[in-house]
Structures are given as structure tokens and as C-alpha cells.
Amino acid sequence: MNLIRVVLAVVVTKGYVTEQLDVDTAFLNSILKEEVYMEVLNGIANAEKMMCKLDKAIYGLKQAASTWNKPFHAVFLRIGFRSSGADQCIDVKHQDDNYVYVCLYVDDMIIAAKTSREIQEVKTALKSSFRMKELGKAKFILGAEIDHDHNCSKLMIRQT
């Protein structure tokens, strides 16, 4: 969360705009490399004699987050982003003396850039690979409420 605060501070000082997106069924976008089995849910006939082999990551699986990050970051690399180096959940793209930042936590993300056009380019690239919900102006991340007043160059973060 500390580095997200740093990115949000940059947003205010540079006058950047932000948008928020949510990836639909994020973990189902990743293929498991190793064999993972789970017990069959109660209520299925002969469940005690069966196991399910998972092909894709599901929520709650310990490998889910890292497995999901791989296809997602592959898209970012393809469109010119680099990892921030300080946090694997923050990617940065330098273009035309401006920066585009993406803060990703599990399936929620904030995109920050100088212009809405730059944000739209990122959204278009992401939507070509993943189903996404556009949530508009960034308002929440990791349980924190974001209130950005562009007119006053003021940003408030409220932890809930």
C-alpha cells in the first residue's frame, strides 16, 4: 500500500488522471504448470472416491496469485511497460516525457496517466486479452477510499 500512496502522490503533483478496472475471473486466466488436485465438494455422489484435477488456478489456491500475474505481466511487457522494481504489483511505462502507472492487486487495478487517451490505450490492450469491468475514476484500492479533487490538487485516502 505504501507504493500505491507514492503513485497517488505523483498523480496529484503531476495532475494525472486515474481510472479503475476489475478483471473478471482473474485466476481463470492462468494455466497451472504443476499438477494440483482438490477434494470433490460434498453433495456429489461417490465424492469420497474422487478427486478433481485443476487445470486453471482458482481463488484460494496458494499458487493462484503468482500464476495469474504471469499472463497479465506478459501483456504489460508487450505494450512497453516495465516492473517498477520496488513492487511487482506496480508497472510503469515512460512515453513522451510522461509516465503511465498501473497498480495491480489481485484483480483490481488503478491506471494513472497524464491523459485519458493514454489510459484508453492501456485499457484497449488489456481488453484484447482479458475480460474487464471499467469502474471509472479511481475510488477504492485495498480497502482504502480515494477522493481526488483535481481542482484543488488534493487527494485524500481514507482507510476503512
Contact map, one row per residue, 1 for C-alpha under 8 A:
1111100000000000000000000000000000000000000000000000000000000000000000000000000000000000000000000000000000000000000000000000000000000000000001000000000000000000
1111110000000000000000000000000000000000000000000000000000000000000000000000000000000000000000000000000000000000000000000000000000000000000000000000000000000000
1111111000000000000000000000000000000000000000000000000000000000000000000000000000000010000000000000000000000000000000000000000000000000000000000000000000000000
1111111100000000000000000000000000000000000000000000000000000000000000000000000000000000010000000000001000000000000000000000000000000000000000000000000000000000
1111111110000000000000000000000000000000000000000000000000000000000000000000000000000000000000000000000000000000000000000000000000000000000000000000000000000000
0111111111000000000000000000000000000000000000000000000000000000000000000000000000000000000000000000000000000000000000000000000000000000000000000000000000000000
0011111111100000000000000000000000000000000000000000000000000000000000000000000000000000000000000000100000000000000000000000000000000000000000000000000000000000
0001111111110000000000000000000000000000000000000000000000000000000000000000000000000000000000000000000000000000000000000000000000000000000000000000000000100000
0000111111111000000000000000000000000000000000000000000000000000000000000000000000000000000000000000000000000000000000000000000000000000000000000000000000100000
0000011111111101000000000000000000000000000000000000000000000000000000000000000000000000000000000000000000000000000000000000000000000000000000000000000000000000
0000001111111111110000000000000000000000000000000000000000000000000000000000000000000000000000000000000000000001100000000000000000000000000000000000000000000000
0000000111111111000000000000000000000000000000000000000000000000000000000000000000000000000000000000000000000000000000000000000000000000000000000000010011100000
0000000011111111000000000000000000000000000000000000000000000000000000000000000000000000000000000000000000000000000000000000000000000000000000000000000010000000
0000000001111111000000000000000000000000000000000000000000000000000000000000000000000000000000000000000000000000010000000000000000000000000000000000000000000000
0000000000111111100000000000000000000000000000000000000000000000000000000000000000000000000000000000000000000000010000000000000000000000000000000000010010000000
0000000001111111110000000000000000000000000000000000000000000000000000000000000000000000000000000000000000000001111000000000000000000000000000000000000000000000
0000000000100011111000000000000000000000000000000000000000000000000000000000000000000000000000000000000000000001111100000000000000000000100000000000000000000000
0000000000100001111100000000000000000000000000000000000000000000000000000000000000000000000000000000000000000111100000100000000000000000110000000000000000000000
0000000000000000111110000000000000000000000000000000000000000000000000000000000000000000000000000000000000000111000000100000000000000111110000000000000000000000
0000000000000000011111000000000000000000000000000000000000000000000000000000000000000000000000000000000000011110000000000000000000000111111000000000000000000000
0000000000000000001111100000000000000000000000000000000000000000000000000000000000000000000000000000000000011100000000000000000000011111000000000000000000000000
0000000000000000000111110000000000000000000000000000000000000000000000000000000000000000000000000000000000111000000000000000000000011110000000000000000000000000
0000000000000000000011111100000000000000000000000000000000000000000000000000000000000000000000000000000000110000000000000000000001111000000000000000000000000000
0000000000000000000001111100000000000000000000000000000000000000000000000000000000000000000000000000000000100000000000000000000001111000000000000000000000000000
0000000000000000000000111111100000000000000000000000000000000000000000000000000000000000000000000000000000000000000000000000000000000000000000000000000000000000
0000000000000000000000111111110000000000000000000000000000000000000100000000000000000000000000000000000001100000000000000000000000000000000000000000000000000000
0000000000000000000000001111110000000000000000000000000111100001101100000000000000000000000000000000000000000000000000000000000000000000000000000000000000000000
0000000000000000000000001111111000000000000000000000000111000000000100000000000000000000000000000000000000000000000000000000000000000000000000000000000000000000
0000000000000000000000001111111000000000000000000000000110000000000100100000000000000000000000000000000000000000000000000000000001000000000000000000000000000000
0000000000000000000000000111111100000000000000000000000110000000001101100000000000000000000000000000000000000000000000000000000000000000000000000000000000000000
0000000000000000000000000001111110000000000000000000001110000000001000000000000000000000000000000000000000000000000000000000000000000000000000000000000000000000
0000000000000000000000000000011111110000000000000000011110000000001000000000000000000000000000000000000000000000000000000000000000000000000000000000000000000000
0000000000000000000000000000001111100000000000000000000000000000000000000000000000000000000000000000000000000000000000000000000000000000000000000000000000000000
0000000000000000000000000000000111110000000000000000000000000000000000000000000000000000000000000000000000000000000000000000000000000000000000000000000000000000
0000000000000000000000000000000111111000000000000000111000000000000000000000000000000000000000000000000000000000000000000000000000000000000000000000000000000000
0000000000000000000000000000000101111100000000000000111000000000000000000000000000000000000000000000000000000000000000000000000000000000000000000000000000000000
0000000000000000000000000000000000111110000000000011110000000000000000000000000000000000000000000000000000000000000000000000000000000000000000000000000000000000
0000000000000000000000000000000000011111000000000011110000000000000000000000000000000000000000000000000000000000000000000000000000000000000000000000000000000000
0000000000000000000000000000000000001111100000110111000000000000000000000000000000000000000000000000000000000000000000000000000000000000000000000000000000000000
0000000000000000000000000000000000000111110100110111000000000000000000000000000000000000000000000000000000000000000000000000000000000000000000000000000000000000
0000000000000000000000000000000000000011111100100000000000000000000000000000000000000000000000000000000000000000000000000000000000000000000000000000000000000000
0000000000000000000000000000000000000001111100100000000000000000000000000000000000000000000000000000000000000000000000000000000000000000000000000000000000000000
0000000000000000000000000000000000000000111110100000000000000000000000000000000000000000000000000000000000000000000000000000000000000000000000000000000000000000
0000000000000000000000000000000000000001111111100000000000000000000000000000000000000000000000000000000000000000000000000000000000000000000000000000000000000000
0000000000000000000000000000000000000000001111100000000000000000000000000000000000000000000000000000000000000000000000000000000000000000000000000000000000000000
0000000000000000000000000000000000000000000111111100000000000000000000000000000000000000000000000000000000000000000000000000000000000000000000000000000000000000
0000000000000000000000000000000000000011111111111110000000000000000000000000000000000000000000000000000000000000000000000000000000000000000000000000000000000000
0000000000000000000000000000000000000011000001111100000000000000000000000000000000000000000000000000000000000000000000000000000000000000000000000000000000000000
0000000000000000000000000000000000000000000001111110000000000000000000000000000000000000000000000000000000000000000000000000000000000000000000000000000000000000
0000000000000000000000000000000000000011000001111111000000000000000000000000000000000000000000000000000000000000000000000000000000000000000000000000000000000000
0000000000000000000000000000000000001111000000101111100000000000000000000000000000000000000000000000000000000000000000000000000000000000000000000000000000000000
0000000000000000000000000000000000001111000000000111110000000000000000000000000000000000000000000000000000000000000000000000000000000000000000000000000000000000
0000000000000000000000000000000000111100000000000011111000000000000000000000000000000000000000000000000000000000000000000000000000000000000000000000000000000000
0000000000000000000000000000000100111100000000000001111110000000000000000000000000000000000000000000000000000000000000000000000000000000000000000000000000000000
0000000000000000000000000000001100110000000000000000111110000000000000000000000000000000000000000000000000000000000000000000000000000000000000000000000000000000
0000000000000000000000000011111100000000000000000000011111000000000000000000000000000000000000000000000000000000000000000000000000000000000000000000000000000000
0000000000000000000000000011111100000000000000000000011111101011001100000000000000000000000000000000000000000000000000000000000000000000000000000000000000000000
0000000000000000000000000011000000000000000000000000000111111001000000000000000000000000000000000000000000000000000000000000000000000000000000000000000000000000
0000000000000000000000000010000000000000000000000000000011111001000000000000000000000000000000000000000000000000000000000000000000000000000000000000000000000000
0000000000000000000000000000000000000000000000000000000001111101000000000000000000000000000000000000000000000000000000000000000000000000000000000000000000000000
0000000000000000000000000000000000000000000000000000000011111111000000000000000000000000000000000000000000000000000000000000000000000000000000000000000000000000
0000000000000000000000000000000000000000000000000000000000011111100000000000000000000000000000000000000000000000000000000000000000000000000000000000000000000000
0000000000000000000000000000000000000000000000000000000010001111111000000000000000000000000000000000000000000000000000000000000000000000000000000000000000000000
0000000000000000000000000010000000000000000000000000000011111111111100000000000000000000000000000000000000000000000000000000000000000000000000000000000000000000
0000000000000000000000000010000000000000000000000000000000000111111110000000000000000000000000000000000001000000000000000000000000000000000000000000000000000000
0000000000000000000000000000000000000000000000000000000000000011111111000000000000000000000000000000000000000000000000000000000000000000000000000000000000000000
0000000000000000000000000010011100000000000000000000000010000011111111100000000000000000000000000000000000000000000000000000000000000000000000000000000000000000
0000000000000000000000000111110000000000000000000000000010000001111111110000000000000000000000000000000000000000000000000000000000000000000000000000000000000000
0000000000000000000000000000000000000000000000000000000000000000111111111000000000000000000000000000000000000000000000000000000000000000000000000000000000000000
0000000000000000000000000000010000000000000000000000000000000000011111111100000000000000000000000000000000000000000000000000000000000000000000000000000000000000
0000000000000000000000000000110000000000000000000000000000000000001111111110000000000000000000000000000000000000000000000000000000000000000000000000000000000000
0000000000000000000000000000000000000000000000000000000000000000000111111111000000000000000000000000000000000000000000000000000000000000000000000000000000000000
0000000000000000000000000000000000000000000000000000000000000000000011111111100000000000000000000000000000000000000000000000000000000000000000000000000000000000
0000000000000000000000000000000000000000000000000000000000000000000001111111110000000000000000000000000000000000000000000000000000000000000000000000000000000000
0000000000000000000000000000000000000000000000000000000000000000000000111111111000000000000000000000000000000000000000000000110010000000000000000000000000000000
0000000000000000000000000000000000000000000000000000000000000000000000011111111111000000001000000000000000000000000000000000000000000000000000000000000000000000
0000000000000000000000000000000000000000000000000000000000000000000000001111111111000000000000000000000000000000000000000000000000000000000000000000000000000000
0000000000000000000000000000000000000000000000000000000000000000000000000111111110000000000000000000000000000000000000000000000000000000000000000000000000000000
0000000000000000000000000000000000000000000000000000000000000000000000000011111110000000000000000000000000000000000000000000100000000000000000000000000000000000
0000000000000000000000000000000000000000000000000000000000000000000000000001111111000000000010000000000000000000000000000000000000000000000000000000000000000000
0000000000000000000000000000000000000000000000000000000000000000000000000001111111100000001111000000000000000000000000000000000000000000000000000000000000000000
0000000000000000000000000000000000000000000000000000000000000000000000000001100111110000001110000000000000000000000000000000000000000000000000000000000000000000
0000000000000000000000000000000000000000000000000000000000000000000000000000000011111011111100000000000000000000000000000000000000000000000000000000000000000000
0000000000000000000000000000000000000000000000000000000000000000000000000000000001111111011100000000000000000000000000000000000000000000000000000000000000000000
0000000000000000000000000000000000000000000000000000000000000000000000000000000000111111000000000000000000000000000000000000000000000000000000000000000000000000
0000000000000000000000000000000000000000000000000000000000000000000000000000000000011111000000000000000000000000000000000000000000000000000000000000000000000000
0010000000000000000000000000000000000000000000000000000000000000000000000000000000111111110000000000000000000000000000000000000000000000000000000000000000000000
0000000000000000000000000000000000000000000000000000000000000000000000000000000000111111111000000000000000000000000000000000000000000000000000000000000000000000
0000000000000000000000000000000000000000000000000000000000000000000000000000000000100011111000000000001110000000000000000000000000000000000000000000000000000000
0001000000000000000000000000000000000000000000000000000000000000000000000000000000110011111100000000111100000000000000000000000000000000000000000000000000000000
0000000000000000000000000000000000000000000000000000000000000000000000000001000011110001111110000000111000000000000000000000000000000000000000000000000000000000
0000000000000000000000000000000000000000000000000000000000000000000000000000000011110000011111000011110000000000000000000000000000000000000000000000000000000000
0000000000000000000000000000000000000000000000000000000000000000000000000000000111000000001111100011100000000000000000000000000000000000000000000000000000000000
0000000000000000000000000000000000000000000000000000000000000000000000000000000010000000000111111111000000000000000000000000000000000000000000000000000000000000
0000000000000000000000000000000000000000000000000000000000000000000000000000000000000000000011111111000000000000000000000000000000000000000000000000000000000000
0000000000000000000000000000000000000000000000000000000000000000000000000000000000000000000001111100000000000000000000000000000000000000000000000000000000000000
0000000000000000000000000000000000000000000000000000000000000000000000000000000000000000000001111110000000000000000000000000000000000000000000000000000000000000
0000000000000000000000000000000000000000000000000000000000000000000000000000000000000000000001111111000000000000110000000000000000000000000000000000000000000000
0000000000000000000000000000000000000000000000000000000000000000000000000000000000000000000111101111100000000000110000000000000000000000000000000000000000000000
0000000000000000000000000000000000000000000000000000000000000000000000000000000000000000000111100111110000000011110001100000000000000000000000000000000000000000
0000001000000000000000000000000000000000000000000000000000000000000000000000000000000000011110000011111000000111100000000000000000000000000000000000000000000000
0000000000000000000000000000000000000000000000000000000000000000000000000000000000000000011100000001111100001111000000000000000000000000000000000000000000000000
0001000000000000000000000000000000000000000000000000000000000000000000000000000000000000111000000000111110001110000000000000000000000000000000000000000000000000
0000000000000000000000000000000000000000000000000000000000000000000000000000000000000000110000000000011111111100000000000000000000000000000000000000000000000000
0000000000000000000000000000000000000000000000000000000000000000000000000000000000000000100000000000001111111000000000000000000000000000000001000000000000000000
0000000000000000000000000100000000000000000000000000000000000000100000000000000000000000000000000000000111110000000000000000000000000000000000000000000000000000
0000000000000000000001110100000000000000000000000000000000000000000000000000000000000000000000000000000111111000000000000000000000000000000000000000000000000000
0000000000000000000111100000000000000000000000000000000000000000000000000000000000000000000000000000000111111100000000000000000000000000000010000000000000000000
0000000000000000000111000000000000000000000000000000000000000000000000000000000000000000000000000000011110111110000000000000000000000000000010000000000000000000
0000000000000000011110000000000000000000000000000000000000000000000000000000000000000000000000000000111100011111000000000000000000000000010010000000000000000000
0000000000000000011100000000000000000000000000000000000000000000000000000000000000000000000000000001111000001111100000100000000000000000000000000000000000000000
0000000000100001111000000000000000000000000000000000000000000000000000000000000000000000000000000001110000000111110000100000000000000000000000000000000000000000
0000000000100001110000000000000000000000000000000000000000000000000000000000000000000000000000000111100000000011111101100000000000000000000000000000000000000000
0000000000000111100000000000000000000000000000000000000000000000000000000000000000000000000000000111000000000001111101000000000000000000000000000000000000000000
0000000000000001100000000000000000000000000000000000000000000000000000000000000000000000000000000000000000000000111111100000000000000000000000000000000000000000
0000000000000000100000000000000000000000000000000000000000000000000000000000000000000000000000000000000000000000111111110000000000000000000000000000000000000000
0000000000000000000000000000000000000000000000000000000000000000000000000000000000000000000000000000000000000000001111111000000000000000000000000000000000000000
0000000000000000000000000000000000000000000000000000000000000000000000000000000000000000000000000001000000000000111111111100000000000000000000000000000000000000
0000000000000000011000000000000000000000000000000000000000000000000000000000000000000000000000000001000000000011101111111110000000000000000000000000000000000000
0000000000000000000000000000000000000000000000000000000000000000000000000000000000000000000000000000000000000000000111111111000000000000000000000000000000000000
0000000000000000000000000000000000000000000000000000000000000000000000000000000000000000000000000000000000000000000011111111100000000000000000000000000000000000
0000000000000000000000000000000000000000000000000000000000000000000000000000000000000000000000000000000000000000000001111111110000000000000000000000000000000000
0000000000000000000000000000000000000000000000000000000000000000000000000000000000000000000000000000000000000000000000111111111000000000000000000000000000000000
0000000000000000000000000000000000000000000000000000000000000000000000000000000000000000000000000000000000000000000000011111111100000000000000000000000000000000
0000000000000000000000000000000000000000000000000000000000000000000000000010001000000000000000000000000000000000000000001111111110000000000000000000000000000000
0000000000000000000000000000000000000000000000000000000000000000000000000010000000000000000000000000000000000000000000000111111111010000000000000000000000000000
0000000000000000000000000000000000000000000000000000000000000000000000000000000000000000000000000000000000000000000000000011111111110000000000000000000000000000
0000000000000000000000000000000000000000000000000000000000000000000000000000000000000000000000000000000000000000000000000001111111000000000000000000000000000000
0000000000000000000000000000000000000000000000000000000000000000000000000010000000000000000000000000000000000000000000000000111111100000000000000000000000000000
0000000000000000000000110000100000000000000000000000000000000000000000000000000000000000000000000000000000000000000000000000011111110000000000000000000000000000
0000000000000000000000110000000000000000000000000000000000000000000000000000000000000000000000000000000000000000000000000000001011111000000000000000000000000000
0000000000000000000011110000000000000000000000000000000000000000000000000000000000000000000000000000000000000000000000000000011001111100000000000000000000000000
0000000000000000000011110000000000000000000000000000000000000000000000000000000000000000000000000000000000000000000000000000000000111110000000000000000000000000
0000000000000000001111000000000000000000000000000000000000000000000000000000000000000000000000000000000000000000000000000000000000011111000000000000000000000000
0000000000000000001111000000000000000000000000000000000000000000000000000000000000000000000000000000000000000000000000000000000000001111110000000000000000000000
0000000000000000001110000000000000000000000000000000000000000000000000000000000000000000000000000000000000000000000000000000000000000111110000000000000000000000
0000000000000000111100000000000000000000000000000000000000000000000000000000000000000000000000000000000000000000000000000000000000000011111000000000000000000000
0000000000000000011100000000000000000000000000000000000000000000000000000000000000000000000000000000000000000100000000000000000000000011111100000100000000000000
0000000000000000000100000000000000000000000000000000000000000000000000000000000000000000000000000000000000000000000000000000000000000000111110001110000000000000
0000000000000000000000000000000000000000000000000000000000000000000000000000000000000000000000000000000000000000000000000000000000000000011111111100000000000000
0000000000000000000000000000000000000000000000000000000000000000000000000000000000000000000000000000000000011100000000000000000000000000001111111100000000000000
1000000000000000000000000000000000000000000000000000000000000000000000000000000000000000000000000000000010000000000000000000000000000000000111110000000000000000
0000000000000000000000000000000000000000000000000000000000000000000000000000000000000000000000000000000000000000000000000000000000000000000111111000000000000011
0000000000000000000000000000000000000000000000000000000000000000000000000000000000000000000000000000000000000000000000000000000000000000000111111100000000001111
0000000000000000000000000000000000000000000000000000000000000000000000000000000000000000000000000000000000000000000000000000000000000000001110111110000000011111
0000000000000000000000000000000000000000000000000000000000000000000000000000000000000000000000000000000000000000000000000000000000000000011110011111000000111100
0000000000000000000000000000000000000000000000000000000000000000000000000000000000000000000000000000000000000000000000000000000000000000001000001111100000111000
0000000000000000000000000000000000000000000000000000000000000000000000000000000000000000000000000000000000000000000000000000000000000000000000000111110011110000
0000000000000000000000000000000000000000000000000000000000000000000000000000000000000000000000000000000000000000000000000000000000000000000000000011111111100000
0000000000010010000000000000000000000000000000000000000000000000000000000000000000000000000000000000000000000000000000000000000000000000000000000001111111000000
0000000000000000000000000000000000000000000000000000000000000000000000000000000000000000000000000000000000000000000000000000000000000000000000000000111111000000
0000000000000000000000000000000000000000000000000000000000000000000000000000000000000000000000000000000000000000000000000000000000000000000000000000111111000000
0000000000011010000000000000000000000000000000000000000000000000000000000000000000000000000000000000000000000000000000000000000000000000000000000001111111100000
0000000000010000000000000000000000000000000000000000000000000000000000000000000000000000000000000000000000000000000000000000000000000000000000000001111111110000
0000000110010000000000000000000000000000000000000000000000000000000000000000000000000000000000000000000000000000000000000000000000000000000000000111100011111000
0000000000000000000000000000000000000000000000000000000000000000000000000000000000000000000000000000000000000000000000000000000000000000000000001111000001111100
0000000000000000000000000000000000000000000000000000000000000000000000000000000000000000000000000000000000000000000000000000000000000000000000011110000000111110
0000000000000000000000000000000000000000000000000000000000000000000000000000000000000000000000000000000000000000000000000000000000000000000000011100000000011111
0000000000000000000000000000000000000000000000000000000000000000000000000000000000000000000000000000000000000000000000000000000000000000000000111000000000001111
0000000000000000000000000000000000000000000000000000000000000000000000000000000000000000000000000000000000000000000000000000000000000000000000111000000000000111
